[in-house]
Amino acid sequence: MSSKINIRALNHEQMIANFANLGEPKFRANQVYEWLWYKSASNFEEMTNLPKAFRDFLDENFFIDFLEIIFKQQSKDKTVKFLFQTADSHNFEGVLIPNKDRVTACISTQVGCPLNCSFCATGKLGFKRNLSAGEIFEQIFQLNKMSEQIFNRKLSNIVVMGMGEPLLNYENTIKALTHISHENSLHFSPQRITLSTAGEAQGIKKLADDNLKINLSISLHSADNEKRNLIMPINKKYDLDTLKNAISYYYQKTKKRITYEYLLLGGLNDSLEDAKKLTDFTKISPCKINLIEYNPSSESKFTASNKKNTEDFINFIENKNLIVTLRKSKGKDISAACGQLANKNKNFNN
Ligand code: SF4
């Protein structure tokens, strides 16, 4: 496989040019492109409207970055976690979260994560590699199929909140989401896609410039520089002022409401002083605040916020007339909840 080219790494024009060099007409490239990005073909044999000799040629010179689901686990609350394996034997996870009238897919963009947030099990794995655009696309395509099989309905929402920092794998993530949104593919509305970042300020500005219609969510978790440095090392690179500037830039360009994710960590970021700093920070633009219950993993040094602190925190925010929700974590019993994705159900040996 090593000398073969990843065919989904070619864009449409490159594919046309590549095949033209071999004397193949433009419509061949269109056909292959459709099989890859609209029908999610896993091998060239499936491309039945291509001549056999051409399929053999493709097989000899290219490969498709297809994924295999090697493990599946369902929680008591019906959340389902999938362990995907790449062609070069890397593992990562994706999750289906059913609700009354919808199914949300939480997807990964990297194998592991380089940002090492101290409350996050994925960060402990270290960083292996970026997922390719094809792999991210495949993950969504397969999760959609699984959603139809298990819940009898297509995906209604996608949250890019699984393993990895999506803005550190910007091109591949956006390419995959763009293909998923294409009318001949899943035709997924960008309005139903939310990308979550730990605070990659440069990427936030790029997202604003590219004027994609997807929603942006910031994993803030503290609006105090000292505390944020402690739990999210990215804050040493982009501190709260820098992040604020990027968010402000994003809002000016897109006029889209920002969502803030805030894990309530007992005794660390759940005081009224923390709530005040949070509401001050979010004044930059219209926003929504999602407070998240913390799910300690076995090795975790943090605890969840207690009931009283949580209630006081919520009341403080509500009194500032801000929209706030407390998200009950789903899939805790199968380590599929926020910050728990760590390939624990199989040895992570890649
Ligand atoms: S919380 Fe997100 S950005 Fe931080 S280590 Fe985990 S996966 Fe990476």
Boltz pocket constraint, residues with backbone or C-beta under 6 A from the ligand:
constraints:
  - pocket:
      binder: B
      contacts: [[A, 112], [A, 113], [A, 114], [A, 115], [A, 116], [A, 117], [A, 120], [A, 121], [A, 122], [A, 123], [A, 124], [A, 161], [A, 162], [A, 163], [A, 164], [A, 165], [A, 198], [A, 339]]
      max_distance: 6.0
